[in-house]
Amino acid sequence: MGSIRVWIAVLISAMAVINHCFCSQVYVVYMGEKTGESQEDVLRRNEELLMAVHGGSQEQARESHVYSYTNAFRGFAAKLSDQQAMSMAGMEDVVSVFPSVRRTLHTTHSWDFMGLTIDEAAEIPGFSADNQENVIIGFIDTGIWPESPSFRDENMPPVPSRWKGVCQNGKSSINFPCNRKIIGARYYSSGFMAETKSAVNETSTPAEFHSPRDSAGHGTHTASTAAGRLWRNADFNGLGGGGARGGAPMARVAVYKACWLSGCYDSDILAAFDDAINDGVDLISVSLGPDAPQQSYFNDAVSIGSFHAAARGILVVSSVGNLGTPGAATNLAPWMITVAAGTTDRDFASTILLGDGTRVSGESLNVMGMSATARIIPASQANAGFFTPDQASFCLESSLDSEKARGKVLVCRHGGGSAETKVAKSLTVKNAGGVGMVLIDDFDADVAVPFAIPAASVGKLAGDRVLSYVTRTRNPTARIFPARTVIGSKPAPTVAAFSSKGPNSLTPEILKPDVAAPGLNILAAWSPSAKRLNSNVASGTSMACPHVAAIAAVIKAANPSWSPSAIKSAIMTTASVADPSRASPFARGSGYLDPTRALFPGLVYDSGPADFDAFLCRDDGKTRRLVSGAARPCPRPLPPARDLNYPAIVVVDFVGRVSVVRTVTNVGSPRIVYRSTVSPPPGVNVTVDPRTLAFSGYGQRIRFKVTFDVPVKDPPRGFSFGSLSWVSGDAEVRSPLIVRSRRG
């Protein structure tokens, strides 16, 4: 079971607790935009700052140094005491100082489910993808397994001449090869080793490769989901079999391994961003992020790195997080696109046959079943030693008495947490002599996992049916059958329960997540080092993120000059809002990714560095000046956050009437007329001026105003949701409208 423990280690969320002490840990000292200094000047200034907090000692300054960031932005990482970090934070050139904490890592049928048919030539019906091989996607993750069939380079042209990246072989005894598919690979271990005080261990099981090679599987999975070549016979132990491929199968892959078995550290992540921006990637996929609640836009590596990427025309696609609760969304900055996890219509279903003939369907990746029926009991009746029946009901480690559990099927409870804790419960039952498990999971019963014994996850309603049978029957029995692949089993898409929800805790006027994409039970390539599997099923917003990265790459291939915001707008305004669960925009963002429609958005809401610079004016002047490099004064009065040219419109904390301004750019037919259609939020009157937009040329920009009126005496409580669409024939450009007024 060593491979399962590895997966546990990779995906566990653990925020470092910063204690006030004289011990040292790695801090990131972020100094904002480069303003024309040479690399030597930047390094010299970094050393001067370090010497200042080390009593002028050059030797101590150099010993504490971990990284210098010199390509896309200024800063460094160093081992500092809390007191030294506080002193550094007050220095003139410094934007922020924050601990390099560990971050959490947040397909095949999924592309078919979304209606995107892609053949081996990467041709999408009705759309030319001739330029796809010139698009480079950077993946900041756990590395990649280059021998996977997903990353073969046959029939791919030479590497684009503009590429400046390198292929680091590393120190591993297993050589890491690049090719015309994987065109660059780097790895970052200095922050990881400084934080954990341990070296990369290549003799462990599985090996932690001191190279870009993937030990965990996560990075291989995300890269193949986005850009994997067609792999005709992928499956998971016979489940979900078929042709696996990414959404942009001819795009190039650049690997930046900043995540290790013990986690991803800010200092390494920021170094990866610094290199990726300089190497020449076109977009970056980051299936990780800060822990909720996010504290600031400039005290975590993903927000900082994505800001400087966007300033250089590079879109960053990120995951929203896996806490599942309202207000827990992360990666909140407006300059990146943040992805929620949705479901597809495929289940890995395992039937539980009760003694009275009742059949209950659960989720599982088990290909083994029970050969005969067995007695079924609640796990609470098998409590051991000092464990209470309630504790035993959760099948905690060592909580079960083997005399009571042996030969039986146990009904256990799951209170939330990672998929690996589900596997751990099945191990507890197995070690106690149990022959099967029914796991009642109120949180994410739809997540399929490879249990250690015949087992299946069920939701509360199904779990209550099982327990009702068990408690009212003198000699209850059950049998659990092997899992099978079921297509079209339930309405989809809906938002996965584990996917973190908005509103945006830093700037409520910026919708997060931006869009939803498949993230539940996704089959893609894997590292055989992690699980002795070449492909694997995984769930999380980590799996949703590369779906959007793939479509962003396809849009970039067709429109090389489009800004990150234009690509983001195309994805958001064409998203589908068909949702059996009627989830709010705080769960699904603008809607569910619609790959085909995203290629023809008609209009886009574009914004760029100047717009984000104005957005930063809401912060103090020093931060804005150092981050963006802008020397000009902020406009007065300051532009409200709601007026950022964002594809979603959110207005909060107003009384009576408020207006917002947006500008759309025509990227469709040169001569076309759009008319506004409004579905107002309940209790809110919405007017649009002008109501008609008449374009006479490609690239023409037109400004419009949206005004919201709510009753002053009795405004709606909480958030209200609606939409604004610009419609021309079959084309629809849709934006969510979200309103929360302040009660008088």
C-alpha positions in Angstrom: 0.0 0.0 0.0 3.0 2.3 -0.3 1.6 3.9 -3.5 -1.6 4.9 -1.6 0.4 6.5 1.1 2.3 8.5 -1.5 -1.0 9.9 -2.9 -2.0 10.8 0.6 1.2 12.7 1.1 0.9 14.6 -2.1 -2.7 15.7 -1.7 -3.0 16.4 2.1 -3.6 20.1 2.9 -1.4 21.4 5.7 -1.0 25.1 6.3 2.3 25.8 8.0 1.9 27.5 11.4 4.2 30.4 11.9 5.4 30.7 15.5 7.3 33.7 16.8 10.7 32.3 17.6 14.4 32.8 16.7 14.4 29.7 14.5 14.7 30.1 10.8 12.4 29.2 8.0 12.2 30.1 4.3 10.5 33.4 3.5 9.8 34.9 0.2 10.8 38.6 -0.2 8.8 40.0 -3.1 10.0 43.2 -4.6 7.6 43.7 -7.6 8.3 44.5 -11.2 11.7 44.7 -12.8 12.4 48.3 -13.9 15.3 48.0 -16.2 18.0 46.7 -13.8 20.5 44.2 -15.0 20.4 40.7 -13.5 23.7 41.6 -11.7 22.1 44.7 -10.2 19.1 42.7 -8.9 21.4 40.1 -7.3 23.6 42.8 -5.7 20.5 44.5 -4.2 19.2 41.1 -2.9 22.5 40.5 -1.1 22.5 44.0 0.3 19.1 43.4 1.9 20.1 40.1 3.3 23.3 41.5 4.7 21.3 44.3 6.4 19.3 41.8 8.5 22.4 39.6 9.2 24.4 42.4 10.8 26.4 43.1 7.7 27.8 39.6 7.3 28.1 38.6 3.7 28.8 35.0 4.7 25.6 34.7 6.7 23.6 36.4 3.9 24.8 33.9 1.4 24.2 31.0 3.7 20.6 32.0 4.2 19.9 32.6 0.4 17.6 30.0 -1.3 16.5 31.7 -4.6 16.8 35.0 -6.5 14.0 35.9 -8.9 15.5 38.0 -11.7 13.7 37.2 -15.0 10.1 38.4 -14.8 10.0 40.2 -11.4 12.3 41.0 -8.5 12.7 39.2 -5.2 14.3 36.3 -3.4 13.8 33.5 -1.0 15.9 33.1 2.1 16.0 31.4 5.5 15.1 34.1 8.0 14.0 34.4 11.6 10.6 36.0 12.3 12.3 39.1 13.5 14.5 39.3 10.4 11.5 38.9 8.2 9.7 41.7 10.0 12.7 43.9 9.5 12.8 43.1 5.8 9.1 43.9 5.4 9.7 47.5 6.4 12.4 48.2 3.8 11.8 50.6 1.0 12.0 48.2 -2.0 9.9 45.4 -0.5 6.3 44.8 -1.4 5.7 41.8 0.9 7.4 39.2 2.9 5.6 35.9 3.5 6.5 32.4 4.7 7.1 29.9 2.0 4.2 27.7 3.1 3.3 24.3 1.7 0.5 24.5 -0.9 -2.2 21.9 -1.8 -2.5 20.3 -5.2 -6.0 21.1 -5.8 -9.7 12.3 -19.1 -11.1 10.8 -21.5 -14.9 10.7 -21.5 -15.0 14.3 -20.3 -14.1 15.7 -23.8 -16.8 13.5 -25.4 -19.3 14.6 -22.7 -18.6 18.3 -23.6 -19.1 17.5 -27.3 -15.6 18.1 -28.4 -14.6 15.5 -31.0 -10.9 15.5 -31.6 -9.1 13.1 -33.9 -5.4 12.3 -33.9 -4.7 15.2 -36.2 -6.2 17.5 -33.5 -8.9 18.7 -36.0 -12.1 20.0 -34.4 -15.1 19.9 -36.9 -15.7 23.4 -38.3 -12.5 24.8 -36.8 -8.9 24.9 -38.0 -6.3 24.0 -35.4 -3.3 24.3 -37.8 -1.3 26.5 -35.4 -1.8 24.3 -32.3 1.8 23.0 -32.4 3.1 26.5 -31.9 1.3 26.9 -28.6 3.3 26.1 -25.5 1.6 25.2 -22.2 3.6 25.4 -19.0 2.6 23.1 -16.2 3.7 24.0 -12.6 3.0 20.7 -10.9 4.7 17.4 -9.7 6.6 16.9 -13.0 5.7 14.4 -15.8 6.3 10.8 -16.8 7.8 11.4 -20.3 7.4 7.7 -21.5 3.6 7.9 -21.3 1.9 7.3 -24.7 0.2 10.7 -24.1 3.5 12.5 -24.7 4.9 10.8 -27.8 6.1 13.2 -30.5 5.5 11.4 -33.7 4.5 13.6 -36.6 5.1 16.7 -34.6 7.2 19.5 -36.3 10.4 20.9 -34.9 10.3 22.9 -31.7 9.3 26.6 -32.2 12.5 28.7 -32.7 11.3 31.3 -30.1 11.5 28.7 -27.3 14.2 29.6 -24.7 13.7 26.8 -22.2 15.9 23.9 -21.3 15.6 20.2 -20.5 17.2 19.4 -17.2 18.1 15.8 -16.9 18.6 16.1 -13.2 20.6 13.8 -10.9 18.3 10.8 -11.3 19.7 7.4 -12.3 16.7 7.3 -14.7 17.4 9.7 -17.4 14.7 12.3 -18.3 14.2 12.8 -22.0 12.6 15.7 -23.7 11.2 15.5 -27.3 9.2 17.5 -29.7 6.1 17.2 -27.4 7.8 17.8 -24.0 10.0 20.6 -25.2 11.3 21.8 -21.8 11.6 20.5 -18.3 12.9 22.1 -15.1 12.7 21.1 -11.4 13.0 23.2 -8.2 14.0 21.6 -4.9 15.9 24.3 -3.0 12.8 25.6 -1.2 11.5 22.1 -0.5 14.8 20.9 0.9 15.3 24.1 3.0 11.8 23.7 4.5 11.8 20.0 5.1 15.6 19.9 6.0 15.8 16.7 3.9 17.3 15.9 0.5 15.4 14.3 -2.4 15.3 10.6 -1.7 15.7 8.4 -4.8 15.9 5.2 -2.8 12.4 5.5 -1.2 9.4 3.5 -2.5 8.4 5.0 -4.8 11.5 7.0 -5.6 11.4 10.8 -5.3 13.2 11.7 -8.5 15.8 14.5 -8.4 14.7 15.5 -11.9 11.5 16.7 -13.7 10.3 13.1 -13.6 6.9 12.7 -11.8 6.9 10.6 -8.6 3.3 11.4 -7.6 1.3 11.1 -10.8 -0.6 14.4 -10.4 1.5 16.4 -12.9 1.3 13.6 -15.5 -2.5 13.5 -15.1 -3.0 17.3 -15.6 -0.6 17.6 -18.5 -2.2 14.6 -20.4 -5.7 16.0 -19.7 -4.8 19.3 -21.4 -2.4 18.3 -24.1 -2.1 14.5 -24.3 -1.8 12.7 -27.6 -4.5 10.1 -28.5 -3.9 7.0 -26.4 -6.3 4.3 -27.7 -6.4 1.8 -24.9 -6.3 3.7 -21.6 -8.3 2.4 -18.6 -8.2 1.9 -14.9 -8.0 -1.8 -14.2 -10.5 -2.3 -17.0 -12.8 0.6 -16.0 -13.5 3.6 -18.2 -11.6 2.1 -21.1 -11.3 3.9 -24.4 -9.3 6.5 -26.3 -7.7 9.0 -23.9 -6.5 12.4 -25.2 -6.2 16.0 -24.2 -8.2 18.9 -25.5 -5.2 20.3 -27.3 -3.3 17.2 -28.4 -0.8 18.9 -30.7 0.2 21.7 -28.2 3.7 21.6 -26.7 4.3 20.9 -23.1 6.8 22.6 -20.8 7.3 21.1 -17.3 8.1 23.0 -14.2 8.3 20.5 -11.3 7.8 22.6 -8.1 5.8 20.1 -6.2 7.2 17.1 -4.3 5.7 14.3 -2.3 5.5 16.5 0.8 3.9 19.4 -1.0 4.6 22.5 -3.1 6.4 25.4 -1.5 5.9 29.1 -2.4 9.6 29.7 -3.0 9.8 26.9 -5.5 6.5 27.8 -7.2 7.7 31.4 -7.6 11.0 30.3 -9.2 9.0 28.2 -11.6 6.8 31.2 -12.6 10.0 33.3 -13.1 11.5 30.8 -15.5 8.3 29.9 -17.3 7.6 33.5 -18.2 11.1 34.0 -19.4 11.2 30.7 -21.4 8.4 31.7 -23.7 5.3 29.7 -22.6 1.9 30.9 -24.0 -0.1 29.9 -21.0 0.4 28.3 -17.6 -1.7 25.6 -15.9 -1.5 25.6 -12.1 -3.6 23.0 -10.3 -2.7 24.3 -6.8 -3.2 27.4 -4.8 -3.2 29.2 -1.4 -5.2 27.9 1.6 -8.5 29.5 2.3 -9.1 32.2 3.3 -6.7 33.9 1.0 -5.0 36.8 2.7 -3.9 39.1 -0.1 -3.1 39.3 -3.8 0.6 39.6 -3.1 1.5 37.1 -0.3 1.3 33.9 -2.3 3.2 32.6 -5.2 0.4 31.9 -7.6 -1.1 35.4 -7.4 2.3 37.1 -7.8 3.4 34.8 -10.6 0.2 35.1 -12.5 0.2 38.9 -12.3 3.6 39.1 -14.0 2.6 36.4 -16.5 -0.6 38.4 -17.5 1.5 41.5 -17.9 3.5 39.7 -20.5 0.5 38.2 -22.4 0.5 34.8 -20.7 -2.8 33.5 -19.4 -2.7 31.5 -16.1 -5.4 28.9 -15.5 -5.8 27.9 -11.9 -8.0 25.7 -9.7 -10.5 27.1 -7.1 -9.7 24.6 -4.3 -11.3 21.5 -2.8 -12.8 22.7 0.5 -16.4 22.7 -1.0 -17.7 25.4 1.4 -19.1 28.9 0.6 -16.4 31.6 0.7 -13.6 29.1 0.5 -12.6 29.9 -3.2 -8.9 30.7 -3.7 -6.9 32.0 -6.6 -9.0 35.1 -6.5 -7.0 37.5 -8.6 -8.8 39.0 -11.7 -5.8 38.5 -13.9 -6.1 34.7 -13.9 -9.0 32.3 -14.8 -10.1 30.1 -11.9 -11.9 26.8 -12.4 -14.5 24.9 -10.4 -15.0 21.1 -10.8 -18.1 19.8 -12.4 -19.5 16.3 -13.0 -20.0 14.3 -16.2 -22.6 11.6 -17.0 -20.1 8.8 -16.3 -20.2 6.8 -13.1 -18.0 4.0 -11.8 -21.0 2.2 -10.1 -20.9 -0.7 -7.6 -24.1 -2.4 -6.7 -24.8 -3.3 -3.0 -27.3 -6.1 -2.8 -29.1 -6.3 0.5 -30.6 -9.5 1.9 -34.2 -8.3 1.2 -33.4 -7.9 -2.5 -32.9 -4.2 -2.4 -30.2 -2.9 -4.7 -28.3 0.3 -3.8 -25.9 1.9 -6.2 -22.6 3.3 -4.9 -19.3 4.6 -6.3 -16.1 2.6 -6.4 -13.1 1.8 -8.5 -12.9 -1.8 -7.3 -12.8 -4.5 -9.8 -13.1 -7.2 -7.2 -16.4 -8.0 -5.5 -17.6 -10.3 -2.8 -18.1 -14.0 -3.8 -21.0 -14.5 -1.4 -23.3 -12.6 1.0 -22.1 -11.8 4.5 -23.6 -10.3 7.7 -23.8 -6.5 7.6 -23.5 -4.4 10.8 -23.0 -0.7 11.6 -19.4 -0.1 12.4 -20.5 1.5 15.7 -21.3 -2.0 16.9 -17.7 -3.1 16.4 -15.9 -0.5 18.6 -12.7 -1.6 20.2 -11.0 -0.7 23.5 -11.3 2.9 24.5 -13.1 3.9 21.3 -16.7 5.0 21.6 -19.3 3.6 19.2 -19.5 7.0 17.6 -15.7 7.0 16.9 -15.9 3.5 15.6 -18.7 4.5 13.2 -16.1 6.5 11.3 -13.8 3.5 11.0 -10.9 5.3 12.4 -7.6 3.5 12.6 -7.5 0.9 15.4 -11.1 1.7 16.3 -12.6 -1.7 15.3 -12.6 -4.9 17.3 -11.6 -7.8 15.1 -13.7 -10.3 17.0 -16.8 -8.2 16.2 -15.8 -7.2 12.6 -14.4 -10.5 11.3 -16.2 -11.8 8.3 -18.7 -9.0 8.1 -19.6 -6.0 5.9 -19.3 -2.8 8.0 -21.3 0.4 7.4 -18.9 3.3 8.1 -19.3 7.0 8.0 -17.1 9.6 6.2 -17.0 13.2 7.6 -15.2 14.8 4.7 -11.6 15.0 3.7 -9.4 13.6 0.9 -10.3 10.6 -1.2 -7.3 8.8 0.5 -9.0 8.9 3.9 -11.8 6.8 2.3 -9.2 4.2 1.2 -7.7 4.4 4.8 -11.1 3.4 6.2 -11.3 0.4 4.0 -7.9 -0.6 5.2 -9.1 -0.3 8.8 -12.0 -2.6 8.0 -9.8 -5.0 6.2 -7.2 -5.1 9.1 -10.1 -5.9 11.5 -11.1 -8.9 9.4 -14.1 -7.2 7.6 -14.9 -8.5 4.1 -16.7 -5.4 2.8 -17.6 -1.8 3.5 -20.5 0.5 2.8 -19.2 4.1 3.2 -21.9 6.7 3.9 -20.4 10.0 2.6 -22.6 13.1 3.1 -20.0 15.3 1.4 -18.6 13.8 -1.8 -20.1 10.3 -2.3 -19.6 10.6 -6.1 -15.8 10.5 -5.8 -14.8 7.0 -6.8 -11.7 5.5 -5.1 -9.9 2.1 -5.2 -10.9 0.6 -1.9 -8.7 -2.1 -0.2 -11.7 -4.5 0.0 -15.0 -4.7 -1.8 -16.7 -1.4 -0.9 -18.7 1.5 -2.3 -19.5 5.1 -1.3 -23.1 6.1 -1.0 -24.8 9.4 -0.1 -27.0 10.1 2.9 -30.3 9.0 1.4 -28.9 5.7 0.1 -27.0 5.3 3.4 -30.2 5.7 5.4 -31.9 3.0 3.3 -29.0 0.6 4.1 -29.1 1.4 7.9 -32.8 1.2 8.0 -32.6 -2.4 6.6 -29.8 -3.3 9.0 -31.5 -2.0 12.1 -34.9 -3.5 11.4 -33.7 -7.0 10.2 -32.9 -9.8 12.6 -30.0 -11.2 10.5 -29.2 -8.6 7.8 -26.9 -9.6 5.0 -25.3 -7.8 2.0 -23.1 -8.5 -1.0 -21.0 -5.9 -2.9 -20.4 -6.4 -6.6 -17.5 -5.2 -8.7 -17.6 -1.7 -10.1 -18.7 -1.1 -13.7 -18.6 1.9 -16.1 -22.0 3.5 -16.5 -22.7 6.3 -19.0 -25.7 8.5 -18.8 -26.6 7.4 -15.3 -27.7 10.8 -13.9 -28.3 14.4 -15.0 -25.0 16.3 -15.6 -23.2 18.6 -15.4 -23.5 19.7 -11.8 -20.9 21.2 -9.5 -18.9 18.6 -7.5 -19.5 18.8 -3.8 -15.8 19.2 -3.0 -15.4 22.2 -5.3 -14.8 25.4 -3.3 -17.4 28.2 -3.7 -17.4 32.0 -3.8 -18.0 34.8 -3.1 -14.5 36.3 -3.5 -13.3 37.0 0.0 -10.8 39.7 -1.1 -12.8 41.6 -3.8 -16.5 40.6 -3.9 -16.9 42.5 -7.2 -14.7 39.9 -8.9 -16.5 36.6 -9.5 -14.7 33.5 -8.4 -14.7 30.8 -9.7 -14.9 32.0 -13.3 -16.1 28.8 -14.9 -16.6 25.1 -14.2 -15.2 22.1 -16.1 -15.1 18.3 -15.6 -13.2 17.4 -12.4 -14.9 14.3 -11.0 -13.5 10.8 -11.8 -11.3 11.9 -14.6 -9.2 9.2 -16.3 -5.8 10.3 -17.7 -2.1 9.3 -17.7 -0.3 8.6 -14.5 3.2 7.9 -13.1 3.8 4.2 -12.7 6.2 5.1 -9.9 3.3 6.3 -7.8 0.7 3.4 -8.2 2.3 1.0 -10.7 -0.3 2.3 -13.1 0.1 4.0 -16.5 -3.3 5.7 -16.2 -5.5 6.6 -13.2 -8.8 8.0 -12.2 -8.6 11.2 -10.0 -11.0 13.8 -8.8 -10.5 17.5 -7.8 -10.5 21.0 -9.1 -6.9 20.0 -10.1 -8.5 17.9 -12.8 -10.9 20.6 -13.9 -8.1 23.2 -14.4 -6.3 21.5 -17.4 -9.6 21.2 -19.3 -9.8 24.9 -19.4 -6.1 25.2 -20.1 -6.6 23.0 -23.2 -9.4 25.2 -24.7 -7.4 28.3 -23.9 -4.5 26.8 -25.9 -6.8 26.1 -28.9 -8.2 29.6 -28.8 -4.6 31.0 -28.6 -3.7 28.9 -31.6 -6.4 30.4 -33.7 -5.9 33.9 -32.3 -2.2 34.4 -31.4 -2.6 38.2 -30.7 -5.4 37.8 -28.2 -4.7 38.9 -24.7 -5.2 36.6 -21.7 -8.4 38.6 -20.8 -9.8 38.1 -24.3 -9.3 34.3 -24.1 -10.7 34.3 -20.6 -13.8 36.2 -21.8 -14.3 33.9 -24.7 -14.5 30.9 -22.3 -16.7 32.7 -19.7 -19.3 34.3 -21.9 -19.9 31.1 -24.0 -20.2 28.8 -21.0 -23.3 26.7 -20.6 -25.8 27.4 -17.8 -27.8 24.2 -18.2 -27.6 22.7 -14.7 -30.0 20.2 -13.2 -28.9 21.4 -9.7 -29.4 25.1 -10.4 -26.1 25.9 -8.8 -25.4 29.6 -8.3 -22.5 31.5 -10.0 -20.6 31.2 -6.7 -20.4 27.5 -7.4 -20.1 27.3 -11.2 -18.9 30.7 -12.1 -20.2 31.9 -15.5 -21.2 28.3 -16.3 -19.8 25.0 -17.6 -17.1 25.0 -20.2 -18.5 24.7 -23.7 -15.4 24.0 -25.9 -17.0 24.5 -29.3 -18.8 27.7 -28.5 -15.7 29.2 -26.8 -13.9 29.1 -30.2 -16.5 31.6 -31.6 -17.3 34.1 -28.8 -18.5 37.0 -31.1 -17.6 39.7 -28.5 -15.0 39.8 -25.8 -14.5 41.8 -22.6 -10.8 42.7 -22.9 -8.5 44.2 -20.3 -4.8 44.5 -19.9 -1.9 45.7 -17.7 -3.3 49.3 -17.5 -6.7 48.0 -16.2 -5.0 45.9 -13.6 -2.8 48.8 -12.6 -5.9 50.9 -12.0 -7.4 48.0 -10.0 -4.3 48.0 -7.8 -4.8 51.7 -7.1 -7.3 50.5 -4.5 -4.3 49.3 -2.5 -1.7 51.6 -1.1 0.4 53.6 -3.5 3.7 51.9 -2.6 2.4 48.4 -3.3 1.0 49.4 -6.7 4.1 51.2 -7.7 6.5 48.3 -6.8 4.2 45.6 -8.2 3.3 47.1 -11.6 6.3 49.5 -12.0 3.9 52.3 -12.7 5.3 55.7 -11.8 2.2 57.7 -12.8 -0.3 58.8 -10.0 -3.5 56.9 -9.6 -6.6 58.5 -11.1 -8.9 60.5 -8.7 -11.5 59.5 -7.8 -10.3 55.9 -7.7 -12.2 53.6 -10.1 -14.4 51.2 -8.2 -13.6 47.5 -8.5 -16.9 46.8 -10.1 -15.8 48.8 -13.2 -13.0 46.5 -14.1 -13.8 45.3 -17.6 -14.7 41.8 -16.4 -17.0 39.3 -18.2 -19.1 39.0 -15.0 -20.8 41.9 -13.3 -21.0 42.0 -9.5 -22.2 45.0 -7.5 -22.3 45.0 -3.7 -23.0 47.2 -0.8 -24.9 50.0 -2.4 -28.2 51.7 -1.6 -30.8 52.5 -4.2 -29.1 52.9 -7.6 -25.7 52.0 -9.0 -24.2 51.8 -12.5 -21.3 49.9 -14.0 -19.5 50.4 -17.3 -18.3 47.7 -19.7 -16.6 47.7 -23.1 -16.9 44.8 -25.6 -14.7 44.2 -28.6 -16.1 42.6 -31.8 -14.1 39.5 -32.7 -16.8 38.0 -35.0 -18.5 39.2 -38.2 -17.3 42.7 -39.2 -20.8 44.1 -39.6 -23.2 42.8 -37.0 -25.8 44.0 -34.5 -26.3 42.7 -31.0 -29.3 43.3 -28.8 -29.4 43.1 -25.1 -31.5 40.5 -23.2 -31.7 40.8 -19.4 -32.9 38.3 -16.9 -32.8 40.6 -13.8 -32.0 39.4 -10.3 -35.2 39.0 -8.3 -36.2 42.3 -6.7 -33.8 44.3 -8.9 -34.6 46.5 -11.9 -31.9 46.4 -14.5 -31.5 48.8 -17.5 -28.9 48.7 -20.3 -27.8 51.7 -22.2 -27.5 51.4 -25.2 -29.8 48.4 -25.7 -28.4 47.7 -29.2 -24.7 47.5 -30.2 -24.1 48.0 -34.0 -20.6 47.0 -35.1 -19.1 48.0 -38.5 -15.7 46.3 -38.2 -13.6 43.6 -36.6 -11.9 44.8 -33.5 -14.3 47.7 -33.0 -15.0 48.5 -29.3 -18.3 49.8 -27.9 -19.0 50.9 -24.4 -22.3 50.4 -22.5 -23.7 51.0 -19.1 -25.7 48.8 -16.8 -27.8 50.4 -14.1 -29.2 48.5 -11.1 -32.2 49.9 -9.0 -33.3 48.3 -5.8 -36.0 49.5 -3.3 -34.4 51.5 -0.6 -36.9 50.5 2.1 -37.0 46.8 1.5 -34.1 45.6 -0.7 -33.6 41.9 -1.4 -31.7 40.0 1.3 -28.3 38.5 0.4 -27.1 37.9 -3.1 -29.5 37.9 -6.1 -28.5 36.4 -9.4 -29.5 37.2 -13.0 -27.8 37.6 -16.4 -27.2 39.9 -19.3 -26.8 38.6 -22.8 -25.9 40.2 -26.1 -27.7 38.3 -28.8 -27.3 38.2 -32.6 -29.0 35.4 -34.4 -27.7 32.2 -32.9 -24.8 34.0 -31.1 -25.1 34.8 -27.4 -22.6 36.5 -25.3 -23.7 36.0 -21.7 -22.6 37.6 -18.4 -23.8 36.7 -14.9 -25.4 39.6 -12.9 -24.9 39.4 -9.2 -26.3 42.0 -6.8 -26.1 42.5 -3.1 -27.4 45.8 -1.8 -26.8 47.3 1.6 -29.9 47.5 3.8 -30.7 51.0 5.0 
